[in-house]
Amino acid sequence: MVAHTPDALPATKLFDQSLAPRASDMIAALTALIEAEAKLEASPERKQLLKVMGDARSEIAQIRGTVRDFLLKPEAPVKAEIAAGEGRLTRANAALDGMQALLLPAQTDGYQAYVKAREAFAPLPQRAIQIRESPEWNEPFRILTPRGDPGVERDPR
């Protein structure tokens, strides 16, 4: 029995059990880095590092919310916004990787936690989209449709 369980909507299950927690881990790691950075003396390079950390944190939150929106109502513009957000996050991550030399030794562990969560998070938005666009997106419906009334057509989405 799948109805009324997390398995009923596999993309939502992926979101709830993997994507959202990894996004939260990334945001928490960046927040700790930002808070540590705020205590340091400002320089143009450190200001840029702080800005990029904030941009990355914002993109993660935006992607998480937009994926959730897509799972509820899969529309092409929402899907395009996810892809655009992923592109912006990729650029922010590349900038952060290039700025690692600015991190103090006390910040290195926090950055490594961010990188680890980032690697786990990276494939999840597209995987959630893939599942939501597949016939298996609604397991109870998929299971019951062939067995139900032969005159009932499958959900065309």
C-alpha positions, 0 to 999 in steps of 0.5 A: 500500500502506497497511498498516504505514505511518502512513497506515494509521491517519490519526487516529494519524498526525495525533496523532503528526505534529501534535497531540503536537508542538504540545502539546509546543511549548505545554508547552515555551513555558509551562515557559519562562514558568514558570521565568522567573516563578519568578525574579521577586518574588512578588505576588498577581497574579504568583502567580495568573499562575503558577498559571494557567500551571501549570493550562494546562500540566497541561490540555495534557498531560491532553488529549494523553494523553486523545486518545491513550487515545481513539484506542486505545479510543474510548469516550464517557466518554473523549471527554467528558473531552477536551471537558471538558479543552478547556473548562478549557484555553480558560478558562485561555487566556482568563485568560492572555490577560487577564494579558498586562500582567503579562508582562515584555518578556523573556517576551513572545516566549515567550508569543507562541510559546505563542499560535502553538502554541495556535492550531495545536493548538486544532482537532486534538483534535476532528479526531482524534476525528472521524477515529477515529469515521469509517469511514476510521479504519482504512484497510487494513480500509476498503480490503480489506472491500469486496474481501474475503469478501462474507460479512464485515461491516464493523467496527461499532466 
